[in-house]
Amino acid sequence: MTKKVQNPSEKLQFSAAFTSRRTTLRAIKVSSVVGTILIAINQGDLIAAGSFPPFWKILLTYFVPYCVSSYSTAMLLLEFNVSRTSGLEVHA
C-alpha cells in the first residue's frame, strides 16, 4: 500500500528523508553491490571479450538501484517517524 503525499509539509518531509545522509550512504552501498552484479550479468560477455560497454549503460546500471534504495529508505524513515509520533508499531 502506498501513501500519496497530500500536503506540502509531507512533501518536504519526504524530500528531507530522501536527501538525508543516512539515505544517501545506504543507497551508495546498495547501488555499489547491486550495480556491480548487474554489470557482470548484463555486460559480462562484452567485458570478457575485451570491450567496454557504453558509459551511459554503466551509469544507468548504478543509478537505478541507487534511486530504488533511496526511495525505499526514505519511505521507511517516514513510516517509522509517523508510527513513533502516533504510537503505532512498525512491523517488518
N, C-alpha and C positions, 0 to 999 in steps of 0.2 A: 504494500500500500504506500503510495507516495503522497506527500503533503504538498499542496500548492502554496506558494508564497502569496499571502493575502494583503499585507500592508508593507509600506516602505521600511519600517523598522525590522521586520523579519528578513527582508531582502538584505539589509545592511548586516544583520547578524550572520546570514549565510556567507556574504562576501568576506566578512572578517574571519569566519571559520575556514573558508576556502583558501584564503591567503595567509593563514597563520603559520608560524614557524613549525609547529608540530605537524600540520598537514603537509607542508612542503617537504620536510625531511622524510616523512613516511612515503610520500609519493615518489621522491627521488630513489629511495631504496627499492620500492616495488618495481618502478619502471626500469631500474638497472637490471634487476634479475629477470623480470618478465620480457623486457625488450631484447636482452641478450639471447634468451631461449627462442624467442620468435625470429630473431635474425638467423640463428642457427637452423631453425626449421625451414623458414621461407627462402633464405638466401644462401644456405649452406653449400648447395651444389655449385653456385656461381663463385663463391669464395674458394671452394676446394679446387675449382678449375683455374684459379689464379687471377680471377677478375674481381672487380669491386662493384657492388650494387650502387645504383644511383643514390646520391646523398639524400634526396628528398624522401626516399623509401626508408632510409635508416632513421631520419628524423621522425617520420610518422610512426615508425615501429616503436620508438621510445615515447613519443608524445601521447599516444592513445592510452597506454597503461598509466601514464602519469595523470591524465585527466580523470580516468576512472577511479584511481586511488584517491585523488584529491576530492572528488565529488563524494565518494563513499565515506571518507574520513570526516569531511565537513558535515555531512548529514548525521553521522554518528555523534559528533560533538554537539550538534544542535539537539538531537534527540536526547542525549544524556543530560544536557543542560535543562531542557524542558521537563524531563522526568524528575530531576532534582528539585526544581522550583515548584513542581506541582505535587510532589510527594509520591509519585508513581515509581515503580521499579522498572529497570530496563532488563529484559530477559534476552540473553544472547543464545 
